[in-house]
């Protein structure tokens, strides 16, 4: 049997895996000498043992009892003793922050007898009965399974009957009556009475927190945040301190810097005469933390000192929960705070300027997903009308969607493809599915530390909280503004999380300052600090990264943009995109050719057009490698739709007219080329082997473009990539054709044209025979989109809509394998191909050109797998640069746990 319980004096922040984040940080604050109410932590190992067996681990209660005795001795009181009861809080605390997703039970130890003792010793009857009703409400719903809505309804009915706006205005007699109502509710709904024995309350509360690890909302949050299901939660048992003892008491949440912008200062919310749950729940509107200076100057001064101590100790933004009990300040929690993308970059830069972190730590503190958010468009404020409402800018960004008023409706509409804004008076953990589905969250209550604000920031969702002038009517599904404007469900609204403003209709968008900087290379006047921070981080990433970053680009314009964004070449130029539009007719002519002469004529018409495209791309990327993929998709994609042709012909016949002869010819060609599964049919290298002259035309266009650029004084670096190779013999035959044409052009022009020839590794067989294929390939590029399809047996166009949502819900996936690389399956094939390819050809250049090349998690894998470069869409190039730098740091310190 292992050790399951640690006193706060026995741990530290480096024990988060065992004690959970909350327990580890409580121990750390205790070690720093901050005023932390005494307590102990039950480890994640105990939780895992309980969940594995369904029973309490052997010896656990004995350990809890021993540590409880120590807390009782220090307090000079016993848990729940009748005359002066010691009360406890029981809180969850996983390794990674999961705000509001698991359970908390406060005021453990109260019963029908001790509530009278608490009233007497505190001199405050109302406080005692308020604490008891809170215990009944939390214990009844969390431990005994009573629907929390029953308690909320009873509380609302009582406030309505008394004509008061909130629970603070209820009297002691009101609350004593509510206690009786709650007790009867529990008996009626469960068939048992609320337990009066304090030890039983504690034991059942601990086990309920364990159980909450597998609650629906906790599982959903973990899937969203990619947190492993087998970590378990710790449980923190702590002596209660009370913020609801009167006007000289209160609870609050504080940040050492603004979590929305990163600006230094004292930020947060305070709620007089309240317990901490009231603050984060947003059920009453808080006052700014600065008000504490007027309400309780002594506590305010001490809080500022403790916040400074914590920020310098953790060297980061700290999120702090505290309670003032009759003028005495207690620190209840700290953690490295969640923040917006803007704040992440600003804070990292400022901490580096203050000498608290190194340049490498600055890079490690931000991520590619955060940078991507900063590149999203913003509202064009020059084209907005008067706002509907103004709230607190809790999580920045611009979002447009139809207003919806409950989580289920948000999820339903979003699944149908509609963009929505979730509007609530305040959110609760049960609203998580709707928050995930929505583009933005808007609440009429709560502050920057409310549930809505904290969770939205963590997810990168736009959020405006505390728009108090809005009257939100959930039952009627509408909200009303002060001037009488009624916004019904389904009405489109625009939410600006950067300013806190809400507008009617869809506000036009404009490029962000970060995009303007990346495009133009100069910071925007009104965002110099943020842009400077982004520029600094990207410069550091470029310094330390090993992976090159290229772009997928098919036009000179995309190539030029990618270069401005920092691309070091083109890793994928798709030649088939050059056959679209008006040129489709030339491809049709090639397909319909009745003999070699007609085919040669069609290819001859395509040649100068392709050559000119390649000239423009090579010019935009002059001096940098440009990997040009020979035509890949099935030729039928360049023909009209089979059904459309059949309908046109049938319509003509119904009118008594003869069908267009060309339609007849095209339909014959479409029927002749029809395949049941064209993505596994005649495409890629197979086309080059069976369609005479196609490869020669494309290679000649590339070679002649290289010659033109060379004569113009350029430094073209074209590379030729053969797609969909599954056998080395395919590549050998095609390479011979490529080299024949390159030699011809070199002899014709007098300029030697050398284009490295490589292949895409996008079939499992190619990966498994990479050693042989490398004998004919000068480079590999992993086409991870097709490699994922062929490894999983998924048709991407079909399966994502058909069943991926079910797979995500059931935990089969934590994320789509088309978004983040499947390391166990596809990743293993990548490693095999890298190892065997390099064994056969040590100088083999290897990259990736699927969209995984721009995915932050996947970039880390490609670094560890030994690739030379990643290639992605132009707008993901900065993200890939950043993550390639972070991957290099992780590899250096051995911390890459992705």
Beta strands, then each sheet from edge to edge (+ up, - down):
strand 1: 5-7
strand 2: 39-42
strand 3: 88-94
strand 4: 104-108
strand 5: 233-239
strand 6: 250-257
strand 7: 264-272
strand 8: 287-288
strand 9: 318-325
strand 10: 328-336
strand 11: 378-379
strand 12: 389-390
strand 13: 392-395
strand 14: 398-404
strand 15: 420-424
strand 16: 440-443
strand 17: 462-465
strand 18: 471-473
strand 19: 478-480
strand 20: 486-488
strand 21: 492-496
strand 22: 501-504
strand 23: 509-510
strand 24: 548-552
strand 25: 569-574
strand 26: 625-629
strand 27: 717-722
strand 28: 757-761
strand 29: 779-782
strand 30: 845-848
strand 31: 869-873
sheet 1: 1+ 2- 5+ 3- 4+
sheet 2: 8+ 7- 6+ 9- 10+
sheet 3: 11+ 23-
sheet 4: 12+ 22- 21+ 14- 15- 16- 17- 13+
sheet 5: 18+ 19- 20+
sheet 6: 24+ 25+ 26+ 27+ 28+ 29+ 30+ 31+ 24+
end
